[in-house]
Amino acid sequence: MALESVWPAPRKQLPPRISRLDPFKATIDEILREDLDAPRKQRHTVKRVFDRLIDEHDAQGVTYSMVRAYIFQRRPEIRVEEGRSPPQAFVPQTHRPGDEAEVDFGDVWIHLNGVSTKVFLFSLRLSFSGKAVHKIFASCGQEAFLEGHVHALEVRCTSTG
């Protein structure tokens, strides 16, 4: 098996665990869908949904924290299902080696000859590896900006890792 691929086989998905809340999830979803058209002040709080489950549906064994966690997960999903908000999307960032870096200056206070002095910290961080190079300058002008780049490239080119 290990000779076929360097990547491990995907883990076996376990079946979802049965919860005491399962019989009431459709009811909670219905309440949340009705709340989409209700005025803001008349929408159900988690406490009100929990109380309704206990009073109207005899939800024995269901806890407030179970209801809160379910509503926290389902409320945005229902908004998307009903076309009331855009779906959440994740676009992973990819950085090729040597392609990008982030550069900035920051204020730093040091004690120079017993006097508190403001200096500027040049920071260049490589996006691919996350490694950074820093250097202190008396100003953050163009000369310091360019010298900081030269220093960072020299440090990165001569380092072994």
N, C-alpha and C positions, 0 to 999 in steps of 0.2 A: 504494500500500500504506500509506504513512504517513498518508494522508488518511482511511483507513477506521477507524483506531483510534490512540489516543495510546500504547497499550501495544505494545511490540515483540512479534513473533511468538515463541512458545516455541522454545528451541533444539532442534535435532534430536538425539534420543537416539542415541548411538553404541552399537553392539552390544558386549556385554561381551567383554573381551579374554580370549583363551585363555591359561590358566596351566598350568605343568607340574604343578601340584597338582590340577587338575581330575579326572584319573582316580582319585585317591585320596580325594576329598571324601566319597564315600559310605561308605568304610571308616572315615574319621575320625568321621563322624556316627554310625555304628554303635557305635564305641568310646565316644563321649560319651553315647549313649543307655544303653548297658550300665552306665556309671558312675553313672547316676541312682539305681540300686538298690544299688550297692556301698557298703560302709561307707566312711566318710570317708578313712581311712588307706589304703584299697585302690584309690582312684580314680587314674586315669592323670594323670600330670603331662605337660606339653607335651614334655618330654625323652623320657619313656617312649613317648608316641605317635609321636614322630619316630623313635626307635630301632625300634619295631615296623614302621613303614613301610619303613625301610631293610632290616631283617632278614627280615621275613615277606613283603613285597610288592615288594621290589627297586625301591624308589622312587628311581631315579637322577635327579639333577638337582633334586631337591626339597631346599630348605634349611630349616634350623631356624626361621629368621625367617618363612618362608612359612607353616609349620605353626603357629607361635605366633600370627601375625596371624589366621589362619583360625579357630583355636580360640577366641581372644579374642572374635571376632565371633559364632561359632556357638554357644558354650556357653550364653549367655543365651537365644538364639533357640530352641534345642532344649528348654530348660526350659519356655518358654512353649508350644511346640508339644505337649509332653507333658502340659501342664496342671499343671506343678509350681510355677509362679510366675505372677503376674499380668503381663499385657502392660504395657510401658512406654507411658505416655500423655503427650502434651505439650499443655497448654492455654495458648495464647498470651494474654498480658496485653494488654488494650486500655485505653487511657486517653483519655477525651474531653478536649478543651481546657477548662481551668478547673474540671475535675470533682474532681481529687484533688491533694493535696500531702502530703509527708512532712515532719514537724517533729521536731527533736531538739535537745538541748543536749549539748555536749561540754566536757570540762575542757581549759583551755589555760593554760599558764604564760607570763607575760610579765614583762619587767623594767620596773617602774614606779618611777621615781625611784631607780634603782639597787637596788631590792629585788625579789626573785623573788616574784611574786604570782599566785595562782590566780584566774582569771576563767572565765566560762562563755560558750561560743560558741553562739549561737542559729543554727540552720540550717533553712531552709525550702526544700525542693526540689519543684518542680512535676513531677508524674508524666508529663504529656504531653510537655513540651519538655525536661525534665531540667535546666532552668535553676535556679539556686539563689541565695538571698539569705542573707547572713550578717551577724550583728551581735554585738558583745561586750557582756556585762553583768556586773555585780558579783555577781549572784546568779542562780539559775534558778527563782525563785519565779513565782507567778501573774502579778504585774505585769510581769516581764520577758517571760513567755510571751505575754501580750496585746500588749505594746509591740512585741515582735518581729514579730508578725503584722501590726500596723498598719504598721510600717516596711517589711515585705516587700511588702505590697499597694501602698503608696505608690511603692515603687521599681519594681514590675512595671507599675503603671498609667502611670507617667510615662516609662518606658523605651520605646524604639522597637523593640526586638527582643529 
